[in-house]
């Protein structure tokens, strides 16, 4: 029998430290518990959300009237052979990059600055430094809520695109992923990880809670951060939310910010770019909970 917790505050589980109360909450510690919990959702009598590392996510300060399943205790990693590893959905990407380095396996160095998990990284096709999860995935195992069964999907079946794949998070839940890496030398891999980490500290506002990059790049030559910078939004503030002075595509929580503060700020950022360049930026984040009507204008 699964023991669900009630009325859990979600802000502490998000990287931007915003979020109200979840009606129910569960943290599975192994894949058997995880699939049992998912199997119990077959009647869909209550909304649910799979929460990983809590980045790239804005949760309403009004909370979520449903079940939040947090995966960060699903941390098993197995070396399959000389170049492949199998990692649970809750494994954090920076940890996985260093785990692979200790096996003399290269390819995950780009992910050392992404504060997300394997599951979220696949759903969002997380990327940085010219690489992404789609370059490494060989196959994943999912739990299909419609058929109540575990299925294996190959890289081609996932149909990866920029910051997304084919998975429907309300019907298909990532359990684990097989990643194919390249042989390397531990010291060289760790040195590259260090370079990427140092770059992240220089270019991102890591001293404040944030949800990661706010808007998707419009195109290769029209990156969101540059457009926002030229539109003059740096240091723009709404309540406890502010645009970072370090990077214009980062919204930071400067003190007790609410989801409404963030929505107001995102709309102003979006409008500023539209007025200057006639380009509408689209948020990279996902949302959870009840929001005011302006969310439709922002997310389109």
TORNU-588929 format. One record per residue (C-alpha): x, y, z. Coordinates in Angstrom, 2 decimals. Layout:
REM TORNU-588929
<node c1="X" c2="Y" c3="Z"/>
...
This chain:
REM TORNU-588929
<node c1="0.00" c2="0.00" c3="0.00"/>
<node c1="1.49" c2="3.33" c3="-1.08"/>
<node c1="1.61" c2="6.05" c3="1.56"/>
<node c1="0.73" c2="9.40" c3="0.03"/>
<node c1="1.48" c2="12.63" c3="1.87"/>
<node c1="-1.11" c2="15.41" c3="2.01"/>
<node c1="-0.88" c2="19.19" c3="1.63"/>
<node c1="2.83" c2="19.48" c3="0.79"/>
<node c1="4.32" c2="22.88" c3="-0.10"/>
<node c1="6.03" c2="22.63" c3="-3.49"/>
<node c1="8.20" c2="25.77" c3="-3.51"/>
<node c1="11.14" c2="23.97" c3="-1.87"/>
<node c1="11.16" c2="21.42" c3="-4.70"/>
<node c1="11.55" c2="23.98" c3="-7.50"/>
<node c1="14.72" c2="25.76" c3="-8.52"/>
<node c1="12.94" c2="29.16" c3="-8.58"/>
<node c1="11.45" c2="28.50" c3="-5.09"/>
<node c1="7.87" c2="29.28" c3="-6.09"/>
<node c1="4.84" c2="27.02" c3="-5.70"/>
<node c1="1.80" c2="26.48" c3="-3.53"/>
<node c1="0.36" c2="23.40" c3="-1.85"/>
<node c1="-0.14" c2="20.02" c3="-3.59"/>
<node c1="-3.20" c2="18.06" c3="-2.43"/>
<node c1="-1.19" c2="14.82" c3="-2.48"/>
<node c1="2.50" c2="14.02" c3="-2.79"/>
<node c1="4.56" c2="10.86" c3="-3.29"/>
<node c1="8.27" c2="10.08" c3="-3.67"/>
<node c1="8.95" c2="6.55" c3="-4.97"/>
<node c1="12.31" c2="5.07" c3="-3.99"/>
<node c1="12.50" c2="2.40" c3="-6.71"/>
<node c1="10.97" c2="1.66" c3="-10.10"/>
<node c1="8.61" c2="-0.97" c3="-8.70"/>
<node c1="7.05" c2="1.60" c3="-6.35"/>
<node c1="6.97" c2="4.12" c3="-9.19"/>
<node c1="5.13" c2="1.81" c3="-11.60"/>
<node c1="2.73" c2="0.71" c3="-8.83"/>
<node c1="1.87" c2="4.35" c3="-8.19"/>
<node c1="1.40" c2="4.99" c3="-11.90"/>
<node c1="-0.75" c2="1.89" c3="-12.22"/>
<node c1="-3.04" c2="3.31" c3="-9.51"/>
<node c1="-3.71" c2="6.31" c3="-11.75"/>
<node c1="-5.60" c2="4.26" c3="-14.32"/>
<node c1="-9.01" c2="5.60" c3="-13.29"/>
<node c1="-7.67" c2="9.20" c3="-13.55"/>
<node c1="-9.88" c2="10.30" c3="-10.65"/>
<node c1="-7.24" c2="12.87" c3="-9.67"/>
<node c1="-4.91" c2="15.02" c3="-11.82"/>
<node c1="-1.21" c2="14.17" c3="-11.47"/>
<node c1="2.16" c2="15.66" c3="-12.32"/>
<node c1="5.61" c2="14.03" c3="-12.52"/>
<node c1="8.15" c2="16.34" c3="-10.85"/>
<node c1="11.87" c2="15.88" c3="-11.41"/>
<node c1="14.53" c2="18.40" c3="-10.43"/>
<node c1="12.05" c2="21.29" c3="-10.47"/>
<node c1="13.85" c2="23.41" c3="-13.07"/>
<node c1="12.18" c2="24.79" c3="-16.21"/>
<node c1="8.95" c2="24.86" c3="-14.22"/>
<node c1="6.62" c2="27.50" c3="-12.81"/>
<node c1="4.15" c2="26.22" c3="-10.20"/>
<node c1="1.21" c2="28.42" c3="-9.28"/>
<node c1="1.38" c2="30.01" c3="-5.84"/>
<node c1="-2.26" c2="28.89" c3="-5.53"/>
<node c1="-1.07" c2="25.30" c3="-5.58"/>
<node c1="-2.10" c2="22.16" c3="-7.43"/>
<node c1="-5.24" c2="20.19" c3="-6.65"/>
<node c1="-3.82" c2="16.81" c3="-7.53"/>
<node c1="-1.02" c2="14.31" c3="-6.97"/>
<node c1="2.63" c2="15.29" c3="-7.45"/>
<node c1="5.01" c2="12.35" c3="-7.92"/>
<node c1="8.62" c2="13.42" c3="-7.35"/>
<node c1="11.23" c2="11.18" c3="-8.96"/>
<node c1="14.50" c2="12.39" c3="-7.44"/>
<node c1="14.88" c2="9.30" c3="-5.23"/>
<node c1="15.03" c2="7.11" c3="-8.34"/>
<node c1="18.80" c2="7.26" c3="-8.65"/>
<node c1="19.99" c2="3.87" c3="-9.92"/>
<node c1="22.69" c2="3.90" c3="-12.64"/>
<node c1="23.95" c2="0.71" c3="-14.29"/>
<node c1="26.82" c2="0.28" c3="-16.72"/>
<node c1="25.53" c2="-2.02" c3="-19.48"/>
<node c1="28.75" c2="-2.37" c3="-21.46"/>
<node c1="31.85" c2="-0.39" c3="-22.44"/>
<node c1="29.92" c2="2.58" c3="-23.82"/>
<node c1="26.32" c2="2.35" c3="-22.56"/>
<node c1="24.73" c2="3.23" c3="-19.22"/>
<node c1="21.15" c2="2.82" c3="-17.99"/>
<node c1="19.97" c2="5.62" c3="-15.68"/>
<node c1="16.71" c2="5.99" c3="-13.74"/>
<node c1="14.46" c2="8.96" c3="-14.48"/>
<node c1="15.33" c2="10.72" c3="-11.22"/>
<node c1="19.11" c2="10.78" c3="-11.69"/>
<node c1="20.30" c2="14.38" c3="-11.80"/>
<node c1="22.19" c2="15.24" c3="-14.99"/>
<node c1="25.27" c2="16.83" c3="-13.34"/>
<node c1="25.72" c2="13.70" c3="-11.20"/>
<node c1="25.32" c2="11.47" c3="-14.26"/>
<node c1="27.97" c2="13.45" c3="-16.16"/>
<node c1="30.51" c2="12.89" c3="-13.38"/>
<node c1="29.48" c2="9.24" c3="-12.95"/>
<node c1="30.17" c2="8.71" c3="-16.66"/>
<node c1="33.51" c2="10.53" c3="-16.40"/>
<node c1="34.62" c2="8.11" c3="-13.69"/>
<node c1="33.90" c2="5.29" c3="-16.18"/>
<node c1="36.02" c2="7.10" c3="-18.81"/>
<node c1="32.88" c2="7.83" c3="-20.84"/>
<node c1="32.40" c2="11.12" c3="-22.67"/>
<node c1="29.34" c2="12.86" c3="-24.08"/>
<node c1="27.49" c2="14.17" c3="-21.04"/>
<node c1="29.84" c2="17.06" c3="-20.30"/>
<node c1="27.30" c2="19.54" c3="-21.72"/>
<node c1="24.77" c2="18.53" c3="-19.05"/>
<node c1="26.88" c2="19.39" c3="-15.99"/>
<node c1="25.19" c2="22.79" c3="-15.72"/>
<node c1="21.62" c2="21.61" c3="-16.26"/>
<node c1="19.85" c2="21.29" c3="-12.88"/>
<node c1="17.38" c2="18.69" c3="-14.13"/>
<node c1="16.92" c2="14.93" c3="-14.15"/>
<node c1="17.19" c2="12.25" c3="-16.82"/>
<node c1="13.41" c2="12.03" c3="-17.22"/>
<node c1="12.89" c2="15.76" c3="-17.57"/>
<node c1="15.99" c2="16.06" c3="-19.73"/>
<node c1="14.53" c2="13.61" c3="-22.24"/>
<node c1="11.05" c2="15.13" c3="-22.28"/>
<node c1="12.51" c2="18.62" c3="-22.83"/>
<node c1="15.45" c2="17.37" c3="-24.93"/>
<node c1="17.68" c2="19.38" c3="-22.61"/>
<node c1="20.78" c2="20.82" c3="-24.19"/>
<node c1="23.72" c2="23.19" c3="-23.83"/>
<node c1="27.10" c2="23.89" c3="-25.41"/>
<node c1="25.98" c2="22.59" c3="-28.80"/>
<node c1="24.78" c2="19.19" c3="-27.62"/>
<node c1="21.57" c2="17.68" c3="-26.26"/>
<node c1="20.05" c2="14.52" c3="-24.82"/>
<node c1="18.86" c2="13.48" c3="-28.28"/>
<node c1="22.50" c2="12.91" c3="-29.28"/>
<node c1="22.95" c2="10.25" c3="-26.58"/>
<node c1="19.66" c2="8.39" c3="-26.14"/>
<node c1="19.64" c2="4.86" c3="-27.57"/>
<node c1="16.31" c2="3.87" c3="-26.03"/>
<node c1="14.11" c2="4.58" c3="-23.04"/>
<node c1="11.61" c2="2.57" c3="-21.01"/>
<node c1="8.30" c2="4.26" c3="-20.31"/>
<node c1="5.14" c2="3.42" c3="-18.43"/>
<node c1="2.18" c2="3.78" c3="-20.78"/>
<node c1="-0.80" c2="4.89" c3="-18.70"/>
<node c1="-3.31" c2="4.03" c3="-21.42"/>
<node c1="-2.27" c2="0.38" c3="-21.75"/>
<node c1="-0.93" c2="0.10" c3="-18.17"/>
<node c1="2.27" c2="-1.46" c3="-19.50"/>
<node c1="5.99" c2="-0.80" c3="-19.79"/>
<node c1="7.19" c2="-0.02" c3="-23.31"/>
<node c1="10.59" c2="0.46" c3="-24.90"/>
<node c1="11.02" c2="3.38" c3="-27.30"/>
<node c1="14.05" c2="3.94" c3="-29.51"/>
<node c1="15.65" c2="7.28" c3="-30.27"/>
<node c1="13.91" c2="7.44" c3="-33.66"/>
<node c1="10.52" c2="6.71" c3="-32.10"/>
<node c1="10.99" c2="9.63" c3="-29.71"/>
<node c1="11.14" c2="12.08" c3="-32.66"/>
<node c1="13.33" c2="14.60" c3="-30.84"/>
<node c1="13.09" c2="18.27" c3="-31.77"/>
<node c1="14.40" c2="21.48" c3="-30.22"/>
<node c1="13.43" c2="21.33" c3="-26.53"/>
<node c1="10.85" c2="18.58" c3="-26.97"/>
<node c1="10.12" c2="15.03" c3="-28.03"/>
<node c1="7.01" c2="13.06" c3="-28.95"/>
<node c1="6.16" c2="11.95" c3="-25.41"/>
<node c1="2.84" c2="13.00" c3="-23.89"/>
<node c1="3.62" c2="13.51" c3="-20.20"/>
<node c1="0.00" c2="12.80" c3="-19.23"/>
<node c1="0.09" c2="9.34" c3="-20.80"/>
<node c1="3.75" c2="8.32" c3="-21.10"/>
<node c1="6.11" c2="8.47" c3="-18.13"/>
<node c1="9.88" c2="7.95" c3="-18.42"/>
<node c1="11.20" c2="5.17" c3="-16.16"/>
<node c1="14.83" c2="5.02" c3="-17.27"/>
<node c1="17.04" c2="5.65" c3="-20.26"/>
<node c1="19.91" c2="3.93" c3="-22.03"/>
<node c1="22.55" c2="6.42" c3="-23.15"/>
<node c1="25.33" c2="5.57" c3="-25.59"/>
<node c1="28.54" c2="7.47" c3="-24.85"/>
<node c1="32.05" c2="7.62" c3="-26.28"/>
<node c1="35.27" c2="6.24" c3="-24.74"/>
<node c1="37.43" c2="8.97" c3="-23.25"/>
<node c1="39.97" c2="9.78" c3="-20.58"/>
<node c1="38.62" c2="10.61" c3="-17.14"/>
<node c1="40.93" c2="13.58" c3="-16.51"/>
<node c1="40.12" c2="15.19" c3="-19.87"/>
<node c1="36.38" c2="14.66" c3="-19.39"/>
<node c1="36.44" c2="16.17" c3="-15.88"/>
<node c1="38.47" c2="19.11" c3="-17.20"/>
<node c1="35.79" c2="19.79" c3="-19.83"/>
<node c1="33.08" c2="19.53" c3="-17.16"/>
<node c1="34.99" c2="22.08" c3="-15.06"/>
<node c1="35.19" c2="24.47" c3="-18.03"/>
<node c1="31.44" c2="24.18" c3="-18.60"/>
<node c1="30.69" c2="24.67" c3="-14.90"/>
<node c1="32.91" c2="27.75" c3="-14.73"/>
<node c1="31.20" c2="29.19" c3="-17.82"/>
<node c1="27.79" c2="28.66" c3="-16.21"/>
<node c1="28.87" c2="30.50" c3="-13.05"/>
<node c1="30.16" c2="33.42" c3="-15.13"/>
<node c1="27.12" c2="33.76" c3="-17.37"/>
<node c1="24.11" c2="32.75" c3="-15.25"/>
<node c1="22.65" c2="34.26" c3="-12.04"/>
<node c1="23.27" c2="31.20" c3="-9.87"/>
<node c1="23.27" c2="33.19" c3="-6.63"/>
<node c1="19.49" c2="33.64" c3="-6.97"/>
<node c1="16.70" c2="31.06" c3="-7.35"/>
<node c1="15.77" c2="30.74" c3="-11.02"/>
<node c1="14.07" c2="28.22" c3="-13.32"/>
<node c1="16.72" c2="28.21" c3="-16.03"/>
<node c1="16.43" c2="29.83" c3="-19.45"/>
<node c1="13.03" c2="31.49" c3="-19.67"/>
<node c1="12.29" c2="31.69" c3="-23.39"/>
<node c1="13.20" c2="29.41" c3="-26.29"/>
<node c1="15.56" c2="30.77" c3="-28.91"/>
<node c1="13.60" c2="32.12" c3="-31.86"/>
<node c1="16.25" c2="30.83" c3="-34.28"/>
<node c1="19.99" c2="30.19" c3="-34.40"/>
<node c1="20.73" c2="33.83" c3="-35.27"/>
<node c1="17.94" c2="35.25" c3="-33.07"/>
<node c1="18.70" c2="33.93" c3="-29.61"/>
<node c1="16.24" c2="34.85" c3="-26.88"/>
<node c1="18.87" c2="36.26" c3="-24.52"/>
<node c1="20.25" c2="38.61" c3="-27.16"/>
<node c1="16.79" c2="39.79" c3="-28.25"/>
<node c1="15.79" c2="40.46" c3="-24.65"/>
<node c1="19.05" c2="42.27" c3="-23.95"/>
<node c1="18.61" c2="44.54" c3="-26.97"/>
<node c1="15.01" c2="45.15" c3="-25.91"/>
<node c1="16.36" c2="46.58" c3="-22.65"/>
<node c1="14.70" c2="44.26" c3="-20.14"/>
<node c1="17.67" c2="43.64" c3="-17.83"/>
<node c1="16.83" c2="44.53" c3="-14.20"/>
<node c1="13.12" c2="44.86" c3="-15.05"/>
<node c1="11.24" c2="43.95" c3="-11.85"/>
<node c1="7.70" c2="42.90" c3="-10.91"/>
<node c1="7.17" c2="42.29" c3="-7.20"/>
<node c1="9.74" c2="39.75" c3="-6.04"/>
<node c1="10.69" c2="38.69" c3="-9.58"/>
<node c1="13.37" c2="40.36" c3="-11.65"/>
<node c1="15.21" c2="39.92" c3="-14.94"/>
<node c1="18.83" c2="39.11" c3="-14.18"/>
<node c1="21.45" c2="41.78" c3="-14.81"/>
<node c1="23.84" c2="38.98" c3="-15.83"/>
<node c1="21.66" c2="37.28" c3="-18.45"/>
<node c1="18.46" c2="38.79" c3="-19.89"/>
<node c1="16.85" c2="35.36" c3="-20.47"/>
<node c1="16.88" c2="34.51" c3="-16.77"/>
<node c1="14.15" c2="35.48" c3="-14.32"/>
<node c1="15.29" c2="35.43" c3="-10.70"/>
<node c1="13.44" c2="35.31" c3="-7.41"/>
<node c1="14.84" c2="38.25" c3="-5.46"/>
<node c1="12.63" c2="37.65" c3="-2.46"/>
<node c1="9.24" c2="35.99" c3="-1.88"/>
<node c1="8.24" c2="36.20" c3="-5.54"/>
<node c1="4.82" c2="34.81" c3="-6.42"/>
<node c1="3.80" c2="33.08" c3="-9.64"/>
<node c1="1.74" c2="36.21" c3="-10.47"/>
<node c1="4.89" c2="38.36" c3="-10.18"/>
<node c1="6.64" c2="36.06" c3="-12.63"/>
<node c1="3.74" c2="36.03" c3="-15.09"/>
<node c1="3.59" c2="39.82" c3="-15.09"/>
<node c1="7.33" c2="39.99" c3="-15.71"/>
<node c1="7.24" c2="37.40" c3="-18.53"/>
<node c1="4.49" c2="39.35" c3="-20.28"/>
<node c1="6.53" c2="42.56" c3="-20.10"/>
<node c1="9.62" c2="40.76" c3="-21.43"/>
<node c1="7.62" c2="39.24" c3="-24.26"/>
<node c1="5.96" c2="42.56" c3="-25.13"/>
<node c1="9.31" c2="44.39" c3="-25.15"/>
<node c1="10.75" c2="42.00" c3="-27.76"/>
<node c1="7.56" c2="42.11" c3="-29.81"/>
<node c1="7.55" c2="45.91" c3="-29.89"/>
<node c1="11.20" c2="46.16" c3="-30.91"/>
<node c1="11.58" c2="43.18" c3="-33.27"/>
<node c1="8.03" c2="42.01" c3="-34.11"/>
<node c1="9.01" c2="38.59" c3="-32.72"/>
<node c1="7.00" c2="36.70" c3="-30.12"/>
<node c1="9.16" c2="34.63" c3="-27.79"/>
<node c1="7.72" c2="31.42" c3="-26.37"/>
<node c1="8.53" c2="30.23" c3="-22.82"/>
<node c1="10.72" c2="27.19" c3="-22.37"/>
<node c1="9.21" c2="26.40" c3="-18.97"/>
<node c1="6.32" c2="24.10" c3="-18.17"/>
<node c1="3.57" c2="25.20" c3="-15.78"/>
<node c1="1.56" c2="23.50" c3="-13.06"/>
<node c1="-1.54" c2="24.57" c3="-11.14"/>
<node c1="-4.18" c2="27.27" c3="-11.49"/>
<node c1="-3.16" c2="30.53" c3="-13.16"/>
<node c1="-4.87" c2="33.70" c3="-14.24"/>
<node c1="-5.93" c2="34.18" c3="-17.84"/>
<node c1="-2.69" c2="35.96" c3="-18.85"/>
<node c1="-0.92" c2="32.59" c3="-19.00"/>
<node c1="-2.70" c2="31.85" c3="-22.27"/>
<node c1="-1.37" c2="35.07" c3="-23.78"/>
<node c1="2.19" c2="34.26" c3="-22.72"/>
<node c1="2.31" c2="30.56" c3="-23.65"/>
<node c1="0.07" c2="30.95" c3="-26.66"/>
